[in-house]
Amino acid sequence: MVFLLPYFFFFTLLAWYEGSALLDVQWEWKYTAFFSNVINGAVKKESDISQLDFFIYAAKFRPVFPIFMVLTFSYIVTISAKLILKNSYNKLILFYSLFGLLFFFLTVFVSDSPTIGGKYFTILFIILSIINFTISLYHYIFRVRGMDNTKM
């Protein structure tokens, strides 16, 4: 986990930097400055834009580093849950199921985005959802039901 945290912060800084291009694209403010619209109302000048909107812009139009952010963050969360819940397979199954459900809902949320980032994130969230549901099913079948034959 200590190994992954610097990567997560590095990818976050790069995504934030790439997303700062939003300041130069005024016609996109109406569609991308979600947090700014919630906090300040309509965006009229560059100073009205929230720093969080930079990540939305980067995810929509320059998705490489936001995708790496999501991957490293989800891996950090998964490792943390595995360490915390290592003695309770039922809770671990619940965690993987809920994490898979979260990624499924995120898939539904971004699936109709016309941007290249929306398409990539849809694919990423589907894959992460399937992986989490598969791990949950594995733990249910082989660990909880007592069919773990891998220790032979």
C-alpha positions as CSV (number, residue, x, y, z in Angstrom):
1,M,0.0,0.0,0.0
2,V,2.9,2.3,0.8
3,F,4.1,1.6,-2.8
4,L,0.8,2.6,-4.3
5,L,0.1,5.9,-2.5
6,P,2.9,7.9,-4.3
7,Y,1.6,6.6,-7.6
8,F,-2.0,7.7,-6.7
9,F,-0.8,11.2,-5.8
10,F,1.3,11.4,-8.9
11,F,-1.6,10.4,-11.1
12,T,-3.8,12.9,-9.2
13,L,-1.4,15.7,-9.8
14,L,-1.1,14.9,-13.5
15,A,-4.9,14.6,-14.0
16,W,-5.4,17.9,-12.1
17,Y,-2.8,19.6,-14.4
18,E,-4.4,18.2,-17.6
19,G,-7.8,19.2,-16.4
20,S,-6.7,22.8,-15.8
21,A,-7.1,23.2,-19.6
22,L,-10.8,23.7,-18.7
23,L,-9.9,27.3,-17.9
24,D,-9.1,27.9,-21.6
25,V,-12.3,26.3,-23.0
26,Q,-15.2,28.6,-22.1
27,W,-17.9,26.8,-24.1
28,E,-17.2,23.7,-21.9
29,W,-17.8,25.4,-18.6
30,K,-21.6,24.9,-18.9
31,Y,-21.2,21.1,-19.3
32,T,-18.1,20.3,-17.2
33,A,-18.1,22.8,-14.3
34,F,-20.5,20.7,-12.3
35,F,-19.0,21.5,-8.8
36,S,-18.6,25.1,-9.7
37,N,-22.3,25.4,-10.7
38,V,-23.4,23.7,-7.4
39,I,-21.1,25.9,-5.2
40,N,-21.1,29.2,-7.0
41,G,-24.0,29.2,-9.4
42,A,-23.3,29.8,-13.1
43,V,-19.7,30.1,-14.1
44,K,-18.9,33.5,-15.6
45,K,-15.2,33.8,-15.2
46,E,-12.2,31.6,-14.6
47,S,-12.0,32.2,-10.9
48,D,-15.5,30.8,-10.5
49,I,-14.3,27.3,-11.5
50,S,-13.6,24.8,-8.7
51,Q,-10.5,22.7,-8.7
52,L,-12.6,19.6,-8.6
53,D,-14.0,20.4,-12.1
54,F,-10.5,20.0,-13.5
55,F,-10.8,16.2,-12.7
56,I,-14.1,16.0,-14.6
57,Y,-12.6,17.8,-17.6
58,A,-9.5,15.5,-17.5
59,A,-11.8,12.4,-17.2
60,K,-13.9,13.5,-20.2
61,F,-11.2,14.6,-22.6
62,R,-7.8,13.3,-21.3
63,P,-8.7,10.1,-19.5
64,V,-5.4,8.3,-19.1
65,F,-4.3,9.7,-15.7
66,P,-7.9,9.7,-14.3
67,I,-8.1,6.1,-15.2
68,F,-4.9,5.3,-13.5
69,M,-6.2,7.3,-10.5
70,V,-9.3,5.1,-10.3
71,L,-7.3,1.9,-10.7
72,T,-4.8,2.8,-8.0
73,F,-7.5,4.1,-5.6
74,S,-9.6,1.0,-6.1
75,Y,-6.6,-1.2,-5.5
76,I,-5.7,0.6,-2.3
77,V,-9.3,0.3,-1.1
78,T,-9.3,-3.4,-1.9
79,I,-6.0,-4.1,-0.2
80,S,-7.2,-2.1,2.9
81,A,-10.5,-4.1,3.0
82,K,-8.7,-7.4,2.6
83,L,-6.3,-6.5,5.5
84,I,-9.1,-5.3,7.7
85,L,-11.6,-8.1,6.9
86,K,-9.2,-11.0,6.4
87,N,-10.8,-13.1,9.2
88,S,-14.4,-12.6,8.1
89,Y,-15.2,-14.0,4.7
90,N,-18.9,-12.9,5.0
91,K,-17.9,-9.3,5.4
92,L,-15.3,-9.6,2.6
93,I,-18.0,-11.0,0.3
94,L,-20.3,-8.1,1.3
95,F,-17.5,-5.6,0.6
96,Y,-16.7,-7.0,-2.9
97,S,-20.4,-7.1,-3.7
98,L,-21.0,-3.5,-2.7
99,F,-17.8,-2.4,-4.5
100,G,-19.0,-4.2,-7.6
101,L,-22.4,-2.6,-7.2
102,L,-20.7,0.8,-6.9
103,F,-18.8,0.3,-10.2
104,F,-22.0,-1.0,-11.8
105,F,-23.9,2.2,-10.9
106,L,-20.9,4.3,-12.1
107,T,-21.1,2.4,-15.4
108,V,-24.8,3.4,-15.7
109,F,-24.0,7.0,-14.8
110,V,-21.3,7.5,-17.4
111,S,-22.5,5.1,-20.1
112,D,-24.3,7.7,-22.2
113,S,-21.4,10.2,-22.3
114,P,-20.5,11.2,-25.8
115,T,-16.8,11.9,-24.9
116,I,-13.9,9.6,-25.3
117,G,-13.3,9.6,-21.6
118,G,-16.9,8.5,-21.0
119,K,-16.5,5.6,-23.3
120,Y,-13.2,4.5,-21.6
121,F,-14.7,4.9,-18.1
122,T,-17.7,2.9,-19.1
123,I,-15.4,0.0,-20.1
124,L,-13.3,0.4,-17.0
125,F,-16.2,0.4,-14.6
126,I,-17.8,-2.6,-16.3
127,I,-14.5,-4.5,-15.9
128,L,-14.0,-3.5,-12.3
129,S,-17.6,-4.4,-11.6
130,I,-17.2,-7.9,-13.1
131,I,-13.9,-8.4,-11.2
132,N,-15.4,-7.5,-7.9
133,F,-18.5,-9.7,-8.4
134,T,-16.3,-12.6,-9.5
135,I,-14.1,-12.2,-6.4
136,S,-17.2,-12.1,-4.3
137,L,-18.6,-15.2,-5.9
138,Y,-15.2,-17.0,-5.5
139,H,-15.1,-16.2,-1.8
140,Y,-18.7,-17.4,-1.4
141,I,-18.3,-20.7,-3.3
142,F,-14.8,-21.7,-2.2
143,R,-14.4,-20.1,1.2
144,V,-17.8,-19.8,2.9
145,R,-19.4,-23.0,1.4
146,G,-16.3,-25.0,2.4
147,M,-15.3,-26.1,-1.1
148,D,-11.8,-24.8,-1.0
149,N,-9.8,-27.6,-2.5
150,T,-6.7,-25.5,-3.3
151,K,-5.0,-26.5,0.0
152,M,-4.6,-30.2,-1.0
